[in-house]
Amino acid sequence: MTVTLTVDGKALQAEAGSNLLEVCLENGITVPNLCHLPGLEPPPAACRLCFVELEGIDAPVTSCTVPVSDGMVVHTDTDRVRRLQRSALRFLLSVHDVDCKNCHANHHCALQDLARFLKVGLKPRGLSIILKEPEVDDDHPFIRHYPNRCVLCERCLRTCHDRHGHSPLALSGRGFDTVIRCFADTPEDAQPCQSCAACVDVCPVGALVLKTG
């Protein structure tokens, strides 16, 4: 069933129950996000960037977790929404190795795009930069991981699992110490990664790199 909703004063039509974030993006309405992948269910809602305000609801909500309904009125560019998004981005940057010139994702990086859109410096003032050790994880036989570039969006995990039914990659640790780890017991277990590399392609920040040579 097709419903009508209003986003930033613009009337849109969409299938009832559609993902609100996807509806916005499909209609050219920019909603900052890092962890979203089209059609991914359930949405991870990990990045805490895609906040919007809905009329009738007191607090901003993550648009990736909201199904659209008839008569819904959405605001994507309010002061409260932008404050939340800028705070979330500054936090991500405070634990990020901002070394763009030496990163293969330079000029193709979601963090750079978000910083421009939200008018946030890549090295935010007033926050200490805290980085993880080691700087590079070479445990995977075919993929190099840079923990201090990773934003824990989980796109690599979800993509790998959806494509292969399982994944040698998983989250490990808690809080600040959470990282992506390879849990393949042998190089043979990870062999499909050499020809697939979907996780590398889907990473928005260059945290995963396919080894060469």
SESETOR-506596 format. One record per residue: residue in one letter; z, y, x negated of N, C-alpha, C in turn. Coordinates in steps of 0.1 Angstrom, whole numbers, plus 5000, padded with zeros to 4 digits. Atoms other than C-alpha are relative to their C-alpha. Example, Ala and Ser with C-alpha at 12.3 -4.5 7.8 and 13.67 -1.06 7.14 Angstrom:
! residues 2
ATOM residuo  nzz  nyy  nxx cazz cayy caxx  czz  cyy  cxx
ATOM       A 5000 4988 4991 5078 4955 4877 5000 5012 4991
ATOM       S 5000 4989 5009 5071 4989 4863 5008 5011 5008
END
This chain:
! residues 213
ATOM residuo  nzz  nyy  nxx cazz cayy caxx  czz  cyy  cxx
ATOM       M 5000 4988 4992 5000 5000 5000 5000 5012 4991
ATOM       T 5000 4988 5007 4991 5034 4987 5010 5010 5005
ATOM       V 4990 4990 4996 5018 5061 4987 4996 5013 4993
ATOM       T 5002 4987 5006 5018 5098 4979 5013 5005 4994
ATOM       L 4988 4994 5006 5042 5114 4955 4996 5013 4994
ATOM       T 5003 4987 5005 5045 5148 4940 5006 5001 4986
ATOM       V 4994 4999 5014 5049 5153 4902 4996 5014 4995
ATOM       D 5002 4987 5005 5053 5188 4889 4991 5008 5009
ATOM       G 5008 4993 4991 5038 5202 4920 4986 4994 5003
ATOM       K 5013 5006 4998 5008 5179 4919 5001 4988 5008
ATOM       A 5000 5012 4991 5001 5154 4947 4992 4989 4993
ATOM       L 5007 5012 5006 4993 5119 4933 5001 4989 5010
ATOM       Q 4999 5012 4992 4985 5087 4950 5001 4988 4990
ATOM       A 4998 5012 5008 4996 5053 4936 5004 4989 5009
ATOM       E 4995 5012 4993 5004 5018 4947 5015 5000 5001
ATOM       A 4985 5000 4998 5039 5015 4961 5006 4990 4990
ATOM       G 4993 5008 5010 5063 5001 4935 4994 5001 4986
ATOM       S 5006 4999 5013 5041 5011 4906 5011 5007 4991
ATOM       N 4991 4994 5010 5059 5022 4874 4997 5015 4999
ATOM       L 5002 4986 4999 5065 5059 4876 4995 5006 4987
ATOM       L 5005 4995 5012 5059 5065 4839 4985 4997 4998
ATOM       E 5014 5003 5001 5026 5047 4840 4992 5009 5009
ATOM       V 5008 4991 4990 5015 5067 4871 4999 5014 4994
ATOM       C 5001 4986 5007 5023 5100 4852 4990 5000 4989
ATOM       L 5009 5001 5011 5005 5089 4821 4985 4999 5004
ATOM       E 5013 5002 4995 4975 5077 4840 4994 5012 5006
ATOM       N 5005 4988 4994 4972 5111 4857 5001 5012 4991
ATOM       G 5000 4989 5010 4974 5131 4825 5012 5008 4999
ATOM       I 4988 4993 5001 5010 5141 4828 5008 4994 4989
ATOM       T 4993 5005 5012 5028 5138 4794 5014 4998 5003
ATOM       V 4986 5003 5000 5061 5121 4795 5004 4993 4987
ATOM       P 4997 5006 5013 5076 5115 4761 5005 4986 5001
ATOM       N 4995 5014 5000 5081 5078 4753 4996 4993 4987
ATOM       L 5002 5008 5012 5082 5053 4724 4998 4985 5003
ATOM       C 4999 5014 4998 5089 5019 4738 4991 4994 5011
ATOM       H 5008 5004 4988 5065 5018 4768 4988 4992 4995
ATOM       L 5013 5007 5001 5037 4992 4769 4995 4998 5014
ATOM       P 5005 5002 4986 5015 4991 4800 5001 4986 5005
ATOM       G 4998 5013 4994 5023 4962 4823 5011 4992 4995
ATOM       L 4989 5008 5005 5054 4951 4804 5011 5000 5009
ATOM       E 4989 5001 4990 5080 4938 4827 5011 4990 4994
ATOM       P 4995 4987 4996 5109 4944 4827 4998 5010 4989
ATOM       P 5001 4990 5011 5105 4977 4808 5013 5000 4992
ATOM       P 4988 5001 5009 5128 4978 4778 5009 5013 5002
ATOM       A 4992 4987 4999 5140 5015 4784 5009 5002 4988
ATOM       A 4992 5000 5012 5151 5014 4748 5000 5014 4993
ATOM       C 5001 4988 5008 5140 5048 4735 5007 5012 5006
ATOM       R 4993 4989 4993 5157 5070 4761 4993 5013 4999
ATOM       L 5007 4988 5001 5130 5095 4760 4992 5004 5012
ATOM       C 5010 4998 4989 5110 5092 4792 5008 5005 5013
ATOM       F 4992 4995 4989 5136 5110 4814 4992 5010 5009
ATOM       V 5005 4990 4991 5125 5129 4845 5011 5002 5010
ATOM       E 4991 4997 4989 5143 5144 4875 4993 4997 5013
ATOM       L 5005 5003 4987 5139 5131 4910 5008 5008 5010
ATOM       E 4993 4993 4989 5147 5153 4940 5009 4990 5008
ATOM       G 4991 5009 4992 5177 5138 4958 5009 4992 4991
ATOM       I 4992 5008 5010 5192 5122 4926 5006 5010 4990
ATOM       D 4993 4989 5008 5218 5142 4906 4996 5000 4986
ATOM       A 5002 5000 5014 5211 5130 4871 4986 4996 4997
ATOM       P 5013 5005 5004 5178 5125 4852 5000 4985 4998
ATOM       V 5001 5015 5000 5165 5089 4852 4988 4997 4990
ATOM       T 5012 5004 5009 5142 5070 4828 4989 4996 5009
ATOM       S 5011 5001 4991 5108 5071 4845 4994 4986 4999
ATOM       C 5006 5014 5001 5098 5036 4831 5007 4990 5008
ATOM       T 4992 5009 4992 5125 5020 4853 4999 5003 5015
ATOM       V 5000 4995 4986 5116 5038 4885 4987 4996 5007
ATOM       P 5012 5003 4992 5092 5023 4911 4996 5012 5009
ATOM       V 5004 4988 4991 5072 5050 4930 5001 4996 5014
ATOM       S 4999 5002 4985 5077 5054 4967 4994 5013 5007
ATOM       D 5006 4989 4992 5062 5076 4994 5009 5012 5001
ATOM       G 4992 4987 4999 5074 5112 4994 5008 5003 4988
ATOM       M 4992 4997 5012 5090 5110 4960 4995 5013 4993
ATOM       V 5003 4987 5007 5092 5144 4942 5006 4999 4986
ATOM       V 4996 5002 5014 5094 5143 4904 4997 5013 4993
ATOM       H 5001 4989 5009 5100 5170 4878 5001 4995 4986
ATOM       T 5000 5006 5014 5091 5161 4842 5004 5011 4989
ATOM       D 4999 4990 5010 5097 5195 4825 5011 5010 5003
ATOM       T 4989 4991 4997 5131 5208 4835 5008 5002 4987
ATOM       D 4991 4997 5012 5157 5222 4811 5008 4987 4997
ATOM       R 4992 5012 5003 5179 5191 4815 4992 4989 4994
ATOM       V 5008 5011 5005 5151 5167 4809 4997 5003 4985
ATOM       R 5004 4997 5014 5140 5185 4777 5012 5000 4991
ATOM       R 4988 5001 5008 5176 5188 4764 5002 4985 4996
ATOM       L 4997 5014 5002 5180 5150 4768 4989 4994 4990
ATOM       Q 5011 5005 5009 5146 5143 4751 5001 5005 4986
ATOM       R 4999 4995 5014 5152 5166 4722 5012 4994 4993
ATOM       S 4988 5006 5006 5187 5152 4716 4997 4986 4996
ATOM       A 5003 5014 5004 5173 5116 4716 4991 5000 4988
ATOM       L 5009 4999 5012 5145 5126 4692 5007 5004 4988
ATOM       R 4992 4995 5011 5169 5144 4669 5008 4988 4994
ATOM       F 4992 5011 5004 5191 5113 4668 4991 4990 4993
ATOM       L 5009 5009 5007 5161 5091 4659 4996 5005 4987
ATOM       L 5004 4995 5012 5151 5114 4632 5011 5000 4990
ATOM       S 4989 4999 5009 5186 5115 4617 5002 4986 4993
ATOM       V 4999 5013 5006 5183 5078 4609 4986 4995 4996
ATOM       H 5014 5003 5004 5146 5079 4599 4997 5006 4987
ATOM       D 5004 4996 5013 5131 5081 4565 4987 5009 5002
ATOM       V 5012 4991 4997 5109 5112 4570 4993 5002 4986
ATOM       D 5008 4999 5012 5085 5107 4541 4985 4998 5004
ATOM       C 5013 5002 4993 5053 5112 4560 4988 4998 4990
ATOM       K 5011 5000 5009 5030 5117 4530 4998 4986 4993
ATOM       N 5001 5013 5006 5038 5082 4517 5001 4989 5011
ATOM       C 5000 5009 4989 5037 5065 4551 4985 4998 5005
ATOM       H 5014 5002 4996 5004 5048 4562 4998 5005 5014
ATOM       A 5002 4995 4986 5011 5060 4598 4999 5016 5000
ATOM       N 5001 4985 5000 5009 5097 4587 4988 5005 5008
ATOM       H 5010 4994 4991 4989 5117 4613 4997 4990 5011
ATOM       H 5002 5009 4989 4990 5087 4636 5013 4994 5004
ATOM       C 4986 5005 4997 5027 5085 4642 5006 5006 5013
ATOM       A 4995 4995 4987 5044 5088 4676 5011 5010 4998
ATOM       L 4989 4990 5002 5074 5106 4661 4994 5014 4996
ATOM       Q 5006 4987 5003 5051 5133 4647 4995 5007 5013
ATOM       D 5006 4995 4987 5034 5136 4681 5012 5005 5009
ATOM       L 4989 4996 4992 5068 5138 4699 5006 5013 4995
ATOM       A 4994 4988 5005 5081 5164 4675 4992 5012 5003
ATOM       R 5009 4989 4996 5051 5186 4681 5002 5004 5015
ATOM       F 5000 4998 4985 5053 5182 4719 5014 5006 5004
ATOM       L 4987 4995 4996 5091 5188 4721 5005 5012 4991
ATOM       K 4996 4989 5008 5091 5215 4694 5013 4997 4992
ATOM       V 4989 5004 5008 5116 5196 4672 4995 4998 4986
ATOM       G 5004 5002 5014 5115 5197 4634 5002 4986 4996
ATOM       L 4999 5014 5004 5110 5164 4617 5013 4998 4992
ATOM       K 4987 5001 5007 5141 5172 4596 5010 5009 5007
ATOM       P 4992 4991 4991 5165 5185 4623 5012 5005 4992
ATOM       R 4988 4994 5007 5192 5209 4611 5013 4996 5007
ATOM       G 4986 5002 4995 5229 5202 4615 5003 4985 5002
ATOM       L 4998 5014 4999 5225 5164 4614 4999 4994 4986
ATOM       S 5001 5007 5013 5233 5142 4583 4989 4989 5002
ATOM       I 5010 5011 5000 5205 5118 4575 5007 4987 4994
ATOM       I 4993 5013 5004 5219 5082 4573 4989 4989 5000
ATOM       L 5010 5010 5002 5196 5055 4560 5006 4986 4997
ATOM       K 4995 5014 5002 5199 5017 4559 4996 4995 4986
ATOM       E 5004 5007 5012 5198 4994 4529 4998 4985 5004
ATOM       P 5010 4994 5009 5176 4979 4517 4989 5008 5007
ATOM       E 5010 4991 4994 5148 5003 4522 4988 4992 5005
ATOM       V 5011 5008 4997 5122 4975 4524 5005 4986 5002
ATOM       D 4997 5014 4997 5125 4940 4540 4987 4992 4998
ATOM       D 5012 5008 5003 5101 4915 4524 5002 4986 5004
ATOM       D 4997 5014 4997 5116 4884 4540 4988 4993 5007
ATOM       H 5011 5006 4993 5085 4878 4562 4989 4997 4990
ATOM       P 5011 5004 5010 5057 4860 4543 4988 5009 5001
ATOM       F 5012 4993 4998 5030 4882 4557 5001 5015 5004
ATOM       I 4997 4986 4994 5046 4914 4571 5011 5007 4992
ATOM       R 4990 4992 5007 5065 4941 4552 5007 5009 5011
ATOM       H 4993 4992 4990 5092 4958 4573 5008 5012 4993
ATOM       Y 4993 4989 5005 5106 4993 4566 5011 5004 5010
ATOM       P 4989 4997 4989 5140 4995 4585 5002 5015 5002
ATOM       N 4997 4986 4997 5143 5032 4580 4989 5008 5006
ATOM       R 5011 4994 4992 5110 5039 4597 5002 4995 5015
ATOM       C 5000 5006 4987 5118 5016 4626 5009 5008 5010
ATOM       V 4993 4993 4990 5129 5032 4659 5006 4990 5011
ATOM       L 4994 5010 4992 5140 4999 4675 4994 5001 5015
ATOM       C 5006 4999 4987 5115 5003 4704 4997 4987 5006
ATOM       E 5002 5014 4996 5110 4965 4706 4986 4997 5004
ATOM       R 5014 5003 4996 5073 4968 4711 4995 4988 4992
ATOM       C 5004 5012 5008 5067 4943 4683 5005 4987 5005
ATOM       L 4994 5012 4995 5091 4918 4697 4993 4996 5013
ATOM       R 5006 5003 4987 5077 4920 4732 4986 4996 4999
ATOM       T 5014 5003 5002 5041 4920 4721 4998 4986 4995
ATOM       C 5001 5013 5006 5046 4889 4699 5004 4989 5010
ATOM       H 4995 5010 4990 5065 4870 4726 4990 4999 5011
ATOM       D 5009 5001 4989 5040 4879 4753 4987 4993 4996
ATOM       R 5012 5006 5005 5011 4867 4731 5001 4986 4997
ATOM       H 4998 5013 5005 5026 4836 4717 5010 4991 5007
ATOM       G 4990 5007 4993 5054 4826 4740 5013 4999 4993
ATOM       H 4988 5000 5008 5079 4830 4712 4997 5010 4989
ATOM       S 5002 4991 5011 5085 4853 4682 5009 4997 4989
ATOM       P 4991 5001 5012 5098 4849 4647 5008 5012 4997
ATOM       L 4993 4987 5001 5109 4885 4650 5011 5001 5010
ATOM       A 4989 4998 4991 5142 4894 4666 5009 5011 4996
ATOM       L 4990 4990 5004 5169 4921 4667 5012 4993 4994
ATOM       S 4988 5006 5006 5198 4914 4644 5010 5012 4997
ATOM       G 4990 4990 5003 5231 4933 4639 5004 5008 5013
ATOM       R 4995 4992 4989 5249 4958 4661 5000 5015 4996
ATOM       G 4999 4986 5002 5249 4996 4665 4990 5005 4989
ATOM       F 5008 4994 5010 5236 5015 4635 4994 4989 4991
ATOM       D 5005 5010 5009 5231 4982 4616 4990 4991 5007
ATOM       T 5010 5008 4993 5207 4968 4642 4986 5002 4993
ATOM       V 5013 5000 5007 5174 4959 4625 4991 4989 5006
ATOM       I 5009 5011 4997 5143 4937 4631 5000 4990 4989
ATOM       R 5000 5010 5010 5145 4904 4613 4990 4989 5003
ATOM       C 5009 5012 4998 5122 4875 4607 5009 4987 4999
ATOM       F 4992 5012 4999 5138 4842 4617 4991 4987 4999
ATOM       A 5009 5011 5003 5109 4819 4607 5007 4991 4989
ATOM       D 4994 5008 5010 5124 4789 4589 4992 4998 4987
ATOM       T 5009 5003 5011 5094 4783 4567 4988 5010 5001
ATOM       P 5012 4993 4999 5062 4802 4558 4990 4995 5010
ATOM       E 5009 5006 4990 5043 4777 4580 5004 5005 5014
ATOM       D 4996 4996 4987 5064 4788 4610 4994 5014 5003
ATOM       A 5005 4986 4998 5051 4824 4605 4985 5001 4998
ATOM       Q 5014 5000 5003 5015 4813 4597 4991 5008 5010
ATOM       P 5008 4992 4990 5001 4827 4630 5000 5015 4998
ATOM       C 4999 4986 5002 5012 4861 4620 4989 5006 4991
ATOM       Q 5010 4995 5009 4986 4863 4592 4987 5003 5006
ATOM       S 5013 4997 4993 4957 4862 4616 5002 5009 5012
ATOM       C 4997 4992 4988 4974 4880 4645 5003 5014 4997
ATOM       A 4996 4986 5003 4993 4911 4633 5000 5009 5012
ATOM       A 4999 4991 4989 4996 4924 4668 5012 5009 5000
ATOM       C 4988 4992 5001 5031 4935 4661 4998 5012 4991
ATOM       V 5003 4989 5009 5018 4957 4632 4992 5010 5008
ATOM       D 5009 4991 4993 4991 4972 4654 5008 5008 5011
ATOM       V 4994 4993 4989 5015 4981 4682 5012 5008 4996
ATOM       C 4989 4991 5005 5042 4997 4660 4996 5014 5001
ATOM       P 5004 4986 4999 5042 5034 4668 5004 5009 4988
ATOM       V 4995 4991 5010 5058 5046 4636 4997 4994 4986
ATOM       G 5003 5006 5013 5044 5024 4607 5011 4993 4993
ATOM       A 4989 5007 5005 5075 5004 4603 4996 4986 4995
ATOM       L 5005 5013 5004 5055 4972 4599 4987 5001 4994
ATOM       V 5012 4999 5008 5028 4967 4574 4995 4986 4996
ATOM       L 5005 5013 5004 5006 4937 4568 4998 4999 4985
ATOM       K 5001 5001 5015 5009 4925 4532 4986 4996 4997
ATOM       T 5014 5003 5005 4977 4923 4512 5002 4994 4986
ATOM       G 5001 5006 5014 4968 4903 4481 5009 4988 4999
END
